[in-house]
Amino acid sequence: MSIDVVDRSTSARSDAGPVLQIEGLSVDFVTDHGWTRVVDGIDLSIPAGSVVGVVGESGSGKTVTSLAVMGLLPGATSRVSGSIRVAGRELVGMSNRELAEVRGAEVSMIFQEPRRSLDPAFTVGSQIAEVVRRHEGVDRKAAWKRAVEMLDAVGIADATRRAHAYPHEFSGGMCQRVMLAIAMVCRPKLLIADEPTTALDVTVQAQMLDLMRDVQQQVDVSILFITHDLGVVAQMCDVVNVMYAGQVIESAPVESLFLSPQHPYTQGLLDAIPDHRDRLTPLKSIPGAVPAPWDWPQSCRFAPRCPHAGPECEAASIPLSSIAPADSLHAVRCVRANDLFLEGITG
C-alpha cells in the first residue's frame, strides 16, 4: 500500500512558541454510571504556523477534546480539569462571558455538518458580518464589506450577490466555505477543524483541503485538525496525535508515524486504509470496538483488541514515552514498543 505524505516541514515553525498548549486535560461527564471520565490526561502542543492532527475511531475523545478547548461543553453535566492555553492565555476556569470574547477572535472552529451551524433565518453575509461587529466594533457597512471580501477569499463566486443568499441556497461544500469564512474573518490564532470534510464528496473534499491550506498559509493560523481519515492527515498535518479510549497513545511527525508506527492500534488504522490499486484484497479492520469509558481496562486500554498483547501489558499505568532518546518527537503508550517491528506505509 502507498499513500502520499505531503512534506510541509518548511511551513511549520517549530521554533516558535505554542499557539495551543494543553497539559493534563481531563473531561468528566455525568452518566448513568455517575461521573465518568471520557478524556484522560491529554497533553498536546501546536506551534505557531503548524497543523496538528488528532485521529482515532469514534469514541476516542477527539471531539470532546476540541469542545473543551472552545469552552462549549455543558457546564452542569461536565467537568474540565488541567490546563488549556491559547497564546499563553489560560482558558480553563474562564467565565462564559470571557470565553465569548475569545471565540472567534483568538480561536475559531468549523464543524462536520455546516448546515447545522449556519442560521437558516439570516443571510450568509450577515452571519459573517456579525462576527466582525461583535469582536472589532466596526459599523454595519464596514462589517458587510469584510464579509463580502471573506466570501471571495474562500472561493465563493460572485461574492457581492451571494452574500445576500441564505444557507439553503448553497451546496454542502459551499456551506463549509461559508463556515470557514466565519471562522477566519477575524484572523484568529487557532482554527479547530472537527471532521470538516466528512460530509463532502471526494472532489469537494479535495477542494476544501486545498482551500484550508491556502488560508492557513495566507493568514498564518495554526490548525488543530480532527479526523478519522489518515489520508487527510497525510495531506494536511505536520504532527499526528493518535487517540484511543480518551488517551493519546502515539504522537509523532506525520512522516515518522506513517513510515514507522510504534503502537499496534496505529498500525491497525494504517492497515485499514483502502488501497485503490488492489480491488481484490478484502478491506482490513480492527476487531472489536472502542470500549465505553466505564469499561476502560485498568492497564493498556487497547489490550483486549491487540494481537500483540502479553502479560507485561497488564501494568497498572502505561505512560506516553519517547521511543528513543534520539527521537524525542515520537512518543508511544505501549510497553512492547521496543519488541515489536510494525509495518508502516511506504511509497
ZADO-1210 file (C-alpha; in nm, 4 decimals, padded with zeros to 6 digits):
<atoms>
<atom x="00.0000" y="00.0000" z="00.0000" code="MET" pos="1"/>
<atom x="00.1173" y="00.3553" z="-00.0672" code="SER" pos="2"/>
<atom x="-00.0067" y="00.6949" z="00.0319" code="ILE" pos="3"/>
<atom x="00.1312" y="01.0387" z="-00.0424" code="ASP" pos="4"/>
<atom x="00.2609" y="01.2134" z="00.2668" code="VAL" pos="5"/>
<atom x="00.2946" y="01.5848" z="00.1936" code="VAL" pos="6"/>
<atom x="00.6212" y="01.7365" z="00.3158" code="ASP" pos="7"/>
<atom x="00.5121" y="02.0511" z="00.4962" code="ARG" pos="8"/>
<atom x="00.8284" y="02.0993" z="00.7046" code="SER" pos="9"/>
<atom x="00.9005" y="02.4413" z="00.5592" code="THR" pos="10"/>
<atom x="00.5581" y="02.5734" z="00.6572" code="SER" pos="11"/>
<atom x="00.5743" y="02.4791" z="01.0256" code="ALA" pos="12"/>
<atom x="00.7763" y="02.6990" z="01.2560" code="ARG" pos="13"/>
<atom x="00.8585" y="02.4582" z="01.5387" code="SER" pos="14"/>
<atom x="01.0969" y="02.7115" z="01.6944" code="ASP" pos="15"/>
<atom x="00.8092" y="02.9474" z="01.7720" code="ALA" pos="16"/>
<atom x="00.6139" y="02.9304" z="02.0953" code="GLY" pos="17"/>
<atom x="00.2994" y="02.7169" z="02.1012" code="PRO" pos="18"/>
<atom x="-00.0284" y="02.8749" z="01.9983" code="VAL" pos="19"/>
<atom x="-00.2136" y="02.5974" z="02.1824" code="LEU" pos="20"/>
<atom x="-00.0720" y="02.4225" z="02.4874" code="GLN" pos="21"/>
<atom x="-00.2810" y="02.1509" z="02.6531" code="ILE" pos="22"/>
<atom x="-00.1470" y="01.9891" z="02.9698" code="GLU" pos="23"/>
<atom x="-00.3167" y="01.7151" z="03.1702" code="GLY" pos="24"/>
<atom x="-00.6593" y="01.7796" z="03.0151" code="LEU" pos="25"/>
<atom x="-00.9312" y="01.5560" z="03.1578" code="SER" pos="26"/>
<atom x="-01.3057" y="01.5736" z="03.0988" code="VAL" pos="27"/>
<atom x="-01.5751" y="01.4006" z="03.3049" code="ASP" pos="28"/>
<atom x="-01.9453" y="01.3723" z="03.2215" code="PHE" pos="29"/>
<atom x="-02.2483" y="01.2780" z="03.4283" code="VAL" pos="30"/>
<atom x="-02.3710" y="00.9407" z="03.3019" code="THR" pos="31"/>
<atom x="-02.5901" y="00.6577" z="03.4296" code="ASP" pos="32"/>
<atom x="-02.2675" y="00.5305" z="03.5874" code="HIS" pos="33"/>
<atom x="-02.2099" y="00.8544" z="03.7779" code="GLY" pos="34"/>
<atom x="-01.9295" y="01.0968" z="03.6960" code="TRP" pos="35"/>
<atom x="-01.7361" y="00.9247" z="03.4173" code="THR" pos="36"/>
<atom x="-01.4030" y="01.0280" z="03.2666" code="ARG" pos="37"/>
<atom x="-01.4103" y="01.0411" z="02.8861" code="VAL" pos="38"/>
<atom x="-01.0834" y="01.2284" z="02.8206" code="VAL" pos="39"/>
<atom x="-00.7928" y="01.1308" z="03.0414" code="ASP" pos="40"/>
<atom x="-00.4778" y="01.3415" z="03.0856" code="GLY" pos="41"/>
<atom x="-00.4237" y="01.4769" z="02.7341" code="ILE" pos="42"/>
<atom x="-00.1021" y="01.6664" z="02.6582" code="ASP" pos="43"/>
<atom x="-00.0879" y="01.8403" z="02.3210" code="LEU" pos="44"/>
<atom x="00.1029" y="02.1333" z="02.1739" code="SER" pos="45"/>
<atom x="00.0595" y="02.3259" z="01.8488" code="ILE" pos="46"/>
<atom x="00.3484" y="02.5526" z="01.7428" code="PRO" pos="47"/>
<atom x="00.2756" y="02.8719" z="01.5520" code="ALA" pos="48"/>
<atom x="00.2032" y="02.8157" z="01.1854" code="GLY" pos="49"/>
<atom x="00.1634" y="02.4373" z="01.2109" code="SER" pos="50"/>
<atom x="-00.1144" y="02.1861" z="01.1520" code="VAL" pos="51"/>
<atom x="-00.1530" y="01.9182" z="01.4185" code="VAL" pos="52"/>
<atom x="-00.3836" y="01.6252" z="01.3594" code="GLY" pos="53"/>
<atom x="-00.5863" y="01.4218" z="01.6079" code="VAL" pos="54"/>
<atom x="-00.7021" y="01.0882" z="01.4690" code="VAL" pos="55"/>
<atom x="-00.8866" y="00.7872" z="01.6041" code="GLY" pos="56"/>
<atom x="-01.2109" y="00.5911" z="01.5903" code="GLU" pos="57"/>
<atom x="-01.5413" y="00.7324" z="01.7078" code="SER" pos="58"/>
<atom x="-01.5494" y="00.7264" z="02.0856" code="GLY" pos="59"/>
<atom x="-01.1788" y="00.8028" z="02.1257" code="SER" pos="60"/>
<atom x="-01.2380" y="01.1509" z="02.2705" code="GLY" pos="61"/>
<atom x="-01.1361" y="01.3663" z="01.9728" code="LYS" pos="62"/>
<atom x="-01.4408" y="01.5920" z="01.9541" code="THR" pos="63"/>
<atom x="-01.4766" y="01.6228" z="02.3320" code="VAL" pos="64"/>
<atom x="-01.1175" y="01.7489" z="02.3437" code="THR" pos="65"/>
<atom x="-01.1915" y="02.0134" z="02.0813" code="SER" pos="66"/>
<atom x="-01.5125" y="02.1245" z="02.2540" code="LEU" pos="67"/>
<atom x="-01.3211" y="02.1561" z="02.5809" code="ALA" pos="68"/>
<atom x="-01.0743" y="02.3899" z="02.4096" code="VAL" pos="69"/>
<atom x="-01.3632" y="02.6010" z="02.2807" code="MET" pos="70"/>
<atom x="-01.5394" y="02.6017" z="02.6181" code="GLY" pos="71"/>
<atom x="-01.8520" y="02.4557" z="02.4586" code="LEU" pos="72"/>
<atom x="-01.9150" y="02.1641" z="02.6956" code="LEU" pos="73"/>
<atom x="-02.2288" y="02.1859" z="02.9131" code="PRO" pos="74"/>
<atom x="-02.1280" y="02.3302" z="03.2486" code="GLY" pos="75"/>
<atom x="-02.3870" y="02.1472" z="03.4579" code="ALA" pos="76"/>
<atom x="-02.3038" y="01.7972" z="03.3337" code="THR" pos="77"/>
<atom x="-01.9325" y="01.8171" z="03.2601" code="SER" pos="78"/>
<atom x="-01.6102" y="01.8913" z="03.4470" code="ARG" pos="79"/>
<atom x="-01.2891" y="02.0063" z="03.2797" code="VAL" pos="80"/>
<atom x="-00.9555" y="01.9900" z="03.4602" code="SER" pos="81"/>
<atom x="-00.5986" y="02.0534" z="03.3535" code="GLY" pos="82"/>
<atom x="-00.4687" y="02.3449" z="03.1504" code="SER" pos="83"/>
<atom x="-00.5642" y="02.4847" z="02.8089" code="ILE" pos="84"/>
<atom x="-00.3651" y="02.7889" z="02.6996" code="ARG" pos="85"/>
<atom x="-00.4109" y="02.9766" z="02.3724" code="VAL" pos="86"/>
<atom x="-00.1185" y="03.2103" z="02.3036" code="ALA" pos="87"/>
<atom x="-00.0318" y="03.1836" z="02.6719" code="GLY" pos="88"/>
<atom x="-00.3829" y="03.2699" z="02.7935" code="ARG" pos="89"/>
<atom x="-00.5428" y="03.0147" z="03.0268" code="GLU" pos="90"/>
<atom x="-00.8948" y="02.9164" z="02.9183" code="LEU" pos="91"/>
<atom x="-00.9842" y="02.6649" z="03.1896" code="VAL" pos="92"/>
<atom x="-01.1793" y="02.8500" z="03.4584" code="GLY" pos="93"/>
<atom x="-01.2851" y="03.1388" z="03.2341" code="MET" pos="94"/>
<atom x="-01.6419" y="03.2639" z="03.2631" code="SER" pos="95"/>
<atom x="-01.8821" y="03.2224" z="02.9718" code="ASN" pos="96"/>
<atom x="-01.8548" y="03.5941" z="02.9053" code="ARG" pos="97"/>
<atom x="-01.4755" y="03.5780" z="02.8876" code="GLU" pos="98"/>
<atom x="-01.4878" y="03.2728" z="02.6610" code="LEU" pos="99"/>
<atom x="-01.7286" y="03.4528" z="02.4281" code="ALA" pos="100"/>
<atom x="-01.4623" y="03.7178" z="02.3772" code="GLU" pos="101"/>
<atom x="-01.2035" y="03.4526" z="02.2914" code="VAL" pos="102"/>
<atom x="-01.4180" y="03.2527" z="02.0488" code="ARG" pos="103"/>
<atom x="-01.3955" y="03.3947" z="01.7003" code="GLY" pos="104"/>
<atom x="-01.1182" y="03.6385" z="01.7874" code="ALA" pos="105"/>
<atom x="-00.8456" y="03.4102" z="01.9284" code="GLU" pos="106"/>
<atom x="-00.9742" y="03.0638" z="01.8413" code="VAL" pos="107"/>
<atom x="-01.2423" y="02.9518" z="01.5944" code="SER" pos="108"/>
<atom x="-01.3971" y="02.6203" z="01.4988" code="MET" pos="109"/>
<atom x="-01.5605" y="02.4635" z="01.1961" code="ILE" pos="110"/>
<atom x="-01.7756" y="02.1533" z="01.2306" code="PHE" pos="111"/>
<atom x="-01.8643" y="01.8409" z="01.0371" code="GLN" pos="112"/>
<atom x="-02.2196" y="01.9489" z="00.9486" code="GLU" pos="113"/>
<atom x="-02.2057" y="02.3128" z="00.8301" code="PRO" pos="114"/>
<atom x="-02.5815" y="02.3396" z="00.7699" code="ARG" pos="115"/>
<atom x="-02.6445" y="02.2759" z="01.1404" code="ARG" pos="116"/>
<atom x="-02.4061" y="02.5575" z="01.2329" code="SER" pos="117"/>
<atom x="-02.5487" y="02.8218" z="00.9994" code="LEU" pos="118"/>
<atom x="-02.8688" y="03.0048" z="01.0958" code="ASP" pos="119"/>
<atom x="-03.1298" y="02.9463" z="00.8212" code="PRO" pos="120"/>
<atom x="-03.3083" y="03.2748" z="00.9053" code="ALA" pos="121"/>
<atom x="-03.0148" y="03.5039" z="00.8168" code="PHE" pos="122"/>
<atom x="-02.8131" y="03.5599" z="00.5020" code="THR" pos="123"/>
<atom x="-02.4607" y="03.4246" z="00.4978" code="VAL" pos="124"/>
<atom x="-02.3224" y="03.7771" z="00.4618" code="GLY" pos="125"/>
<atom x="-02.4998" y="03.8966" z="00.7751" code="SER" pos="126"/>
<atom x="-02.3724" y="03.5963" z="00.9730" code="GLN" pos="127"/>
<atom x="-02.0119" y="03.6722" z="00.8778" code="ILE" pos="128"/>
<atom x="-02.0575" y="04.0467" z="00.9367" code="ALA" pos="129"/>
<atom x="-02.1992" y="03.9807" z="01.2839" code="GLU" pos="130"/>
<atom x="-01.8705" y="03.8190" z="01.3890" code="VAL" pos="131"/>
<atom x="-01.6763" y="04.1253" z="01.2731" code="VAL" pos="132"/>
<atom x="-01.9082" y="04.3647" z="01.4549" code="ARG" pos="133"/>
<atom x="-01.9007" y="04.1517" z="01.7697" code="ARG" pos="134"/>
<atom x="-01.5246" y="04.1380" z="01.8006" code="HIS" pos="135"/>
<atom x="-01.3997" y="04.4504" z="01.6233" code="GLU" pos="136"/>
<atom x="-01.6775" y="04.7014" z="01.6890" code="GLY" pos="137"/>
<atom x="-01.6950" y="04.8366" z="01.3330" code="VAL" pos="138"/>
<atom x="-02.0124" y="04.9747" z="01.1747" code="ASP" pos="139"/>
<atom x="-02.2516" y="04.7691" z="00.9606" code="ARG" pos="140"/>
<atom x="-02.1154" y="04.8958" z="00.6296" code="LYS" pos="141"/>
<atom x="-01.7548" y="04.8108" z="00.7137" code="ALA" pos="142"/>
<atom x="-01.8541" y="04.4709" z="00.8539" code="ALA" pos="143"/>
<atom x="-02.0550" y="04.3880" z="00.5421" code="TRP" pos="144"/>
<atom x="-01.7599" y="04.4858" z="00.3216" code="LYS" pos="145"/>
<atom x="-01.5359" y="04.2486" z="00.5203" code="ARG" pos="146"/>
<atom x="-01.7955" y="03.9723" z="00.4859" code="ALA" pos="147"/>
<atom x="-01.8024" y="04.0043" z="00.1079" code="VAL" pos="148"/>
<atom x="-01.4225" y="04.0106" z="00.0917" code="GLU" pos="149"/>
<atom x="-01.4041" y="03.6967" z="00.3034" code="MET" pos="150"/>
<atom x="-01.6575" y="03.5124" z="00.0891" code="LEU" pos="151"/>
<atom x="-01.4466" y="03.5972" z="-00.2132" code="ASP" pos="152"/>
<atom x="-01.1326" y="03.4787" z="-00.0302" code="ALA" pos="153"/>
<atom x="-01.2835" y="03.1338" z="00.0334" code="VAL" pos="154"/>
<atom x="-01.3819" y="03.0911" z="-00.3298" code="GLY" pos="155"/>
<atom x="-01.7499" y="03.1881" z="-00.3365" code="ILE" pos="156"/>
<atom x="-01.8093" y="03.3163" z="-00.6913" code="ALA" pos="157"/>
<atom x="-01.9966" y="03.6479" z="-00.7304" code="ASP" pos="158"/>
<atom x="-01.9496" y="03.7151" z="-00.3590" code="ALA" pos="159"/>
<atom x="-02.1251" y="04.0533" z="-00.3641" code="THR" pos="160"/>
<atom x="-02.4506" y="03.8928" z="-00.4780" code="ARG" pos="161"/>
<atom x="-02.4140" y="03.5650" z="-00.2921" code="ARG" pos="162"/>
<atom x="-02.3628" y="03.7414" z="00.0403" code="ALA" pos="163"/>
<atom x="-02.7395" y="03.8151" z="00.0291" code="HIS" pos="164"/>
<atom x="-02.8251" y="03.4441" z="-00.0119" code="ALA" pos="165"/>
<atom x="-02.9440" y="03.2120" z="00.2668" code="TYR" pos="166"/>
<atom x="-02.7744" y="02.8862" z="00.3702" code="PRO" pos="167"/>
<atom x="-03.0344" y="02.6675" z="00.1985" code="HIS" pos="168"/>
<atom x="-02.9309" y="02.8236" z="-00.1339" code="GLU" pos="169"/>
<atom x="-02.5783" y="02.6791" z="-00.1002" code="PHE" pos="170"/>
<atom x="-02.4481" y="02.3259" z="-00.1503" code="SER" pos="171"/>
<atom x="-02.2818" y="02.1393" z="00.1348" code="GLY" pos="172"/>
<atom x="-01.9361" y="02.2290" z="00.0046" code="GLY" pos="173"/>
<atom x="-02.0295" y="02.5959" z="-00.0292" code="MET" pos="174"/>
<atom x="-02.1749" y="02.5967" z="00.3236" code="CYS" pos="175"/>
<atom x="-01.8433" y="02.4654" z="00.4540" code="GLN" pos="176"/>
<atom x="-01.6679" y="02.7507" z="00.2728" code="ARG" pos="177"/>
<atom x="-01.9046" y="02.9925" z="00.4444" code="VAL" pos="178"/>
<atom x="-01.8208" y="02.8339" z="00.7801" code="MET" pos="179"/>
<atom x="-01.4511" y="02.8790" z="00.7051" code="LEU" pos="180"/>
<atom x="-01.5182" y="03.2454" z="00.6203" code="ALA" pos="181"/>
<atom x="-01.6971" y="03.2954" z="00.9535" code="ILE" pos="182"/>
<atom x="-01.4155" y="03.1231" z="01.1407" code="ALA" pos="183"/>
<atom x="-01.1350" y="03.3192" z="00.9748" code="MET" pos="184"/>
<atom x="-01.2829" y="03.6672" z="00.9261" code="VAL" pos="185"/>
<atom x="-01.1245" y="03.7989" z="01.2489" code="CYS" pos="186"/>
<atom x="-00.7928" y="03.6247" z="01.1805" code="ARG" pos="187"/>
<atom x="-00.7767" y="03.4012" z="01.4921" code="PRO" pos="188"/>
<atom x="-00.4518" y="03.2462" z="01.6073" code="LYS" pos="189"/>
<atom x="-00.6014" y="02.8959" z="01.6182" code="LEU" pos="190"/>
<atom x="-00.8540" y="02.7168" z="01.3975" code="LEU" pos="191"/>
<atom x="-01.0099" y="02.3896" z="01.5139" code="ILE" pos="192"/>
<atom x="-01.1433" y="02.1799" z="01.2271" code="ALA" pos="193"/>
<atom x="-01.3589" y="01.8923" z="01.3526" code="ASP" pos="194"/>
<atom x="-01.4074" y="01.6413" z="01.0684" code="GLU" pos="195"/>
<atom x="-01.4665" y="01.9318" z="00.8233" code="PRO" pos="196"/>
<atom x="-01.4657" y="01.7144" z="00.5101" code="THR" pos="197"/>
<atom x="-01.6530" y="01.4029" z="00.6268" code="THR" pos="198"/>
<atom x="-01.9893" y="01.5026" z="00.4769" code="ALA" pos="199"/>
<atom x="-01.8378" y="01.6083" z="00.1426" code="LEU" pos="200"/>
<atom x="-01.7792" y="01.4013" z="-00.1697" code="ASP" pos="201"/>
<atom x="-01.4216" y="01.3234" z="-00.2726" code="VAL" pos="202"/>
<atom x="-01.3849" y="01.6062" z="-00.5244" code="THR" pos="203"/>
<atom x="-01.5282" y="01.8721" z="-00.2937" code="VAL" pos="204"/>
<atom x="-01.3209" y="01.7325" z="-00.0061" code="GLN" pos="205"/>
<atom x="-01.0010" y="01.7818" z="-00.2062" code="ALA" pos="206"/>
<atom x="-01.1042" y="02.1382" z="-00.2898" code="GLN" pos="207"/>
<atom x="-01.1772" y="02.2116" z="00.0759" code="MET" pos="208"/>
<atom x="-00.8403" y="02.0778" z="00.1883" code="LEU" pos="209"/>
<atom x="-00.6614" y="02.2888" z="-00.0732" code="ASP" pos="210"/>
<atom x="-00.8568" y="02.5930" z="00.0433" code="LEU" pos="211"/>
<atom x="-00.7703" y="02.5316" z="00.4079" code="MET" pos="212"/>
<atom x="-00.4017" y="02.5006" z="00.3225" code="ARG" pos="213"/>
<atom x="-00.4150" y="02.8275" z="00.1272" code="ASP" pos="214"/>
<atom x="-00.5961" y="03.0099" z="00.4078" code="VAL" pos="215"/>
<atom x="-00.3588" y="02.8655" z="00.6682" code="GLN" pos="216"/>
<atom x="-00.0560" y="02.9986" z="00.4809" code="GLN" pos="217"/>
<atom x="-00.2094" y="03.3374" z="00.3973" code="GLN" pos="218"/>
<atom x="-00.3422" y="03.4116" z="00.7463" code="VAL" pos="219"/>
<atom x="-00.0649" y="03.2195" z="00.9304" code="ASP" pos="220"/>
<atom x="-00.3151" y="03.0446" z="01.1542" code="VAL" pos="221"/>
<atom x="-00.2354" y="02.7251" z="01.3432" code="SER" pos="222"/>
<atom x="-00.4802" y="02.4381" z="01.2927" code="ILE" pos="223"/>
<atom x="-00.5972" y="02.1546" z="01.5156" code="LEU" pos="224"/>
<atom x="-00.7309" y="01.9076" z="01.2585" code="PHE" pos="225"/>
<atom x="-00.9587" y="01.6333" z="01.3924" code="ILE" pos="226"/>
<atom x="-01.0399" y="01.3440" z="01.1640" code="THR" pos="227"/>
<atom x="-01.0754" y="00.9668" z="01.1314" code="HIS" pos="228"/>
<atom x="-00.9211" y="00.9768" z="00.7818" code="ASP" pos="229"/>
<atom x="-00.5462" y="00.9104" z="00.7756" code="LEU" pos="230"/>
<atom x="-00.5363" y="01.0022" z="00.4082" code="GLY" pos="231"/>
<atom x="-00.6435" y="01.3537" z="00.5030" code="VAL" pos="232"/>
<atom x="-00.3862" y="01.3553" z="00.7834" code="VAL" pos="233"/>
<atom x="-00.1113" y="01.2722" z="00.5325" code="ALA" pos="234"/>
<atom x="-00.2079" y="01.5721" z="00.3201" code="GLN" pos="235"/>
<atom x="-00.2693" y="01.8287" z="00.5916" code="MET" pos="236"/>
<atom x="-00.0697" y="01.7685" z="00.9076" code="CYS" pos="237"/>
<atom x="00.2814" y="01.8246" z="01.0385" code="ASP" pos="238"/>
<atom x="00.2312" y="01.6200" z="01.3578" code="VAL" pos="239"/>
<atom x="-00.0232" y="01.3479" z="01.4376" code="VAL" pos="240"/>
<atom x="-00.1715" y="01.2518" z="01.7750" code="ASN" pos="241"/>
<atom x="-00.3472" y="00.9139" z="01.7734" code="VAL" pos="242"/>
<atom x="-00.6212" y="00.8899" z="02.0372" code="MET" pos="243"/>
<atom x="-00.7790" y="00.5787" z="02.1817" code="TYR" pos="244"/>
<atom x="-01.0203" y="00.5487" z="02.4757" code="ALA" pos="245"/>
<atom x="-00.9601" y="00.9020" z="02.5975" code="GLY" pos="246"/>
<atom x="-00.5793" y="00.8960" z="02.5757" code="GLN" pos="247"/>
<atom x="-00.3122" y="00.9923" z="02.3254" code="VAL" pos="248"/>
<atom x="-00.1480" y="00.6561" z="02.2540" code="ILE" pos="249"/>
<atom x="00.1004" y="00.7740" z="01.9904" code="GLU" pos="250"/>
<atom x="00.2340" y="01.1139" z="01.8843" code="SER" pos="251"/>
<atom x="00.4808" y="01.1735" z="01.6026" code="ALA" pos="252"/>
<atom x="00.5694" y="01.3845" z="01.2986" code="PRO" pos="253"/>
<atom x="00.3436" y="01.2724" z="01.0170" code="VAL" pos="254"/>
<atom x="00.6151" y="01.1059" z="00.8060" code="GLU" pos="255"/>
<atom x="00.7546" y="00.9161" z="01.1044" code="SER" pos="256"/>
<atom x="00.4099" y="00.7898" z="01.2019" code="LEU" pos="257"/>
<atom x="00.3289" y="00.6623" z="00.8528" code="PHE" pos="258"/>
<atom x="00.6683" y="00.5029" z="00.7883" code="LEU" pos="259"/>
<atom x="00.7317" y="00.3625" z="01.1352" code="SER" pos="260"/>
<atom x="00.4232" y="00.3272" z="01.3572" code="PRO" pos="261"/>
<atom x="00.5074" y="00.2193" z="01.7107" code="GLN" pos="262"/>
<atom x="00.1648" y="00.1268" z="01.8500" code="HIS" pos="263"/>
<atom x="-00.0386" y="-00.1738" z="01.7261" code="PRO" pos="264"/>
<atom x="-00.3507" y="00.0450" z="01.7155" code="TYR" pos="265"/>
<atom x="-00.1797" y="00.2915" z="01.4828" code="THR" pos="266"/>
<atom x="-00.0726" y="00.0079" z="01.2562" code="GLN" pos="267"/>
<atom x="-00.4308" y="-00.1187" z="01.2592" code="GLY" pos="268"/>
<atom x="-00.5544" y="00.2210" z="01.1417" code="LEU" pos="269"/>
<atom x="-00.2923" y="00.2319" z="00.8665" code="LEU" pos="270"/>
<atom x="-00.3788" y="-00.1219" z="00.7533" code="ASP" pos="271"/>
<atom x="-00.7449" y="-00.0203" z="00.7265" code="ALA" pos="272"/>
<atom x="-00.6713" y="00.2458" z="00.4623" code="ILE" pos="273"/>
<atom x="-00.8195" y="00.1201" z="00.1321" code="PRO" pos="274"/>
<atom x="-00.5673" y="00.0616" z="-00.1468" code="ASP" pos="275"/>
<atom x="-00.7165" y="00.1853" z="-00.4737" code="HIS" pos="276"/>
<atom x="-00.4624" y="-00.0214" z="-00.6708" code="ARG" pos="277"/>
<atom x="-00.5802" y="-00.3514" z="-00.5185" code="ASP" pos="278"/>
<atom x="-00.9530" y="-00.4082" z="-00.5594" code="ARG" pos="279"/>
<atom x="-00.9410" y="-00.7836" z="-00.4922" code="LEU" pos="280"/>
<atom x="-00.7957" y="-00.7979" z="-00.1400" code="THR" pos="281"/>
<atom x="-01.0660" y="-00.7645" z="00.1300" code="PRO" pos="282"/>
<atom x="-01.0528" y="-00.4487" z="00.3393" code="LEU" pos="283"/>
<atom x="-00.8855" y="-00.4893" z="00.6763" code="LYS" pos="284"/>
<atom x="-01.0345" y="-00.3791" z="01.0058" code="SER" pos="285"/>
<atom x="-00.9513" y="-00.3826" z="01.3748" code="ILE" pos="286"/>
<atom x="-01.1630" y="-00.6463" z="01.5547" code="PRO" pos="287"/>
<atom x="-01.3872" y="-00.5198" z="01.8329" code="GLY" pos="288"/>
<atom x="-01.4749" y="-00.1620" z="01.9228" code="ALA" pos="289"/>
<atom x="-01.3530" y="00.1230" z="02.1407" code="VAL" pos="290"/>
<atom x="-01.4680" y="00.0420" z="02.4966" code="PRO" pos="291"/>
<atom x="-01.7158" y="00.2659" z="02.6745" code="ALA" pos="292"/>
<atom x="-01.5479" y="00.4948" z="02.9305" code="PRO" pos="293"/>
<atom x="-01.6916" y="00.2992" z="03.2242" code="TRP" pos="294"/>
<atom x="-01.5412" y="-00.0199" z="03.0791" code="ASP" pos="295"/>
<atom x="-01.1864" y="00.1054" z="03.0231" code="TRP" pos="296"/>
<atom x="-00.9250" y="-00.1532" z="03.1240" code="PRO" pos="297"/>
<atom x="-00.7053" y="-00.0508" z="03.4164" code="GLN" pos="298"/>
<atom x="-00.3918" y="-00.1301" z="03.2148" code="SER" pos="299"/>
<atom x="-00.3453" y="-00.0899" z="02.8378" code="CYS" pos="300"/>
<atom x="-00.6835" y="00.0144" z="02.7014" code="ARG" pos="301"/>
<atom x="-00.6165" y="-00.1401" z="02.3625" code="PHE" pos="302"/>
<atom x="-00.5045" y="-00.4771" z="02.5038" code="ALA" pos="303"/>
<atom x="-00.8423" y="-00.6558" z="02.4545" code="PRO" pos="304"/>
<atom x="-00.8182" y="-00.5826" z="02.0791" code="ARG" pos="305"/>
<atom x="-00.4404" y="-00.6067" z="02.0392" code="CYS" pos="306"/>
<atom x="-00.2870" y="-00.9061" z="01.8551" code="PRO" pos="307"/>
<atom x="00.0432" y="-00.8476" z="02.0364" code="HIS" pos="308"/>
<atom x="-00.0879" y="-00.8209" z="02.3946" code="ALA" pos="309"/>
<atom x="00.1078" y="-01.0142" z="02.6575" code="GLY" pos="310"/>
<atom x="00.1330" y="-01.0413" z="03.0372" code="PRO" pos="311"/>
<atom x="00.3537" y="-00.7301" z="03.0505" code="GLU" pos="312"/>
<atom x="00.0615" y="-00.5280" z="02.9151" code="CYS" pos="313"/>
<atom x="-00.1187" y="-00.5723" z="03.2468" code="GLU" pos="314"/>
<atom x="00.0783" y="-00.2868" z="03.4090" code="ALA" pos="315"/>
<atom x="-00.1471" y="-00.0573" z="03.6101" code="ALA" pos="316"/>
<atom x="-00.0423" y="00.2530" z="03.4218" code="SER" pos="317"/>
<atom x="00.1388" y="00.2906" z="03.0898" code="ILE" pos="318"/>
<atom x="00.2838" y="00.6374" z="03.0257" code="PRO" pos="319"/>
<atom x="00.3302" y="00.8092" z="02.6898" code="LEU" pos="320"/>
<atom x="00.7084" y="00.7840" z="02.6431" code="SER" pos="321"/>
<atom x="00.9623" y="00.8728" z="02.3738" code="SER" pos="322"/>
<atom x="01.0629" y="00.5673" z="02.1697" code="ILE" pos="323"/>
<atom x="01.4328" y="00.6563" z="02.1979" code="ALA" pos="324"/>
<atom x="01.6479" y="00.9418" z="02.3282" code="PRO" pos="325"/>
<atom x="01.7414" y="01.0248" z="01.9695" code="ALA" pos="326"/>
<atom x="01.3762" y="01.0575" z="01.8651" code="ASP" pos="327"/>
<atom x="01.2071" y="01.2601" z="02.1377" code="SER" pos="328"/>
<atom x="00.9382" y="01.3767" z="01.8915" code="LEU" pos="329"/>
<atom x="00.7957" y="01.0258" z="01.8541" code="HIS" pos="330"/>
<atom x="00.6187" y="00.9025" z="02.1675" code="ALA" pos="331"/>
<atom x="00.4090" y="00.5918" z="02.2280" code="VAL" pos="332"/>
<atom x="00.1982" y="00.4407" z="02.5073" code="ARG" pos="333"/>
<atom x="00.3000" y="00.0755" z="02.4707" code="CYS" pos="334"/>
<atom x="00.5217" y="-00.1420" z="02.6913" code="VAL" pos="335"/>
<atom x="00.6118" y="-00.3641" z="02.3948" code="ARG" pos="336"/>
<atom x="00.7083" y="-00.0847" z="02.1551" code="ALA" pos="337"/>
<atom x="01.0764" y="-00.1853" z="02.1564" code="ASN" pos="338"/>
<atom x="00.9936" y="-00.5525" z="02.0925" code="ASP" pos="339"/>
<atom x="00.7570" y="-00.5097" z="01.8005" code="LEU" pos="340"/>
<atom x="00.8502" y="-00.4394" z="01.4404" code="PHE" pos="341"/>
<atom x="00.5363" y="-00.2863" z="01.2964" code="LEU" pos="342"/>
<atom x="00.4932" y="-00.2133" z="00.9287" code="GLU" pos="343"/>
<atom x="00.4179" y="00.1349" z="00.8062" code="GLY" pos="344"/>
<atom x="00.3149" y="00.2649" z="00.4667" code="ILE" pos="345"/>
<atom x="00.5836" y="00.3196" z="00.2037" code="THR" pos="346"/>
<atom x="00.5809" y="00.4956" z="-00.1284" code="GLY" pos="347"/>
</atoms>
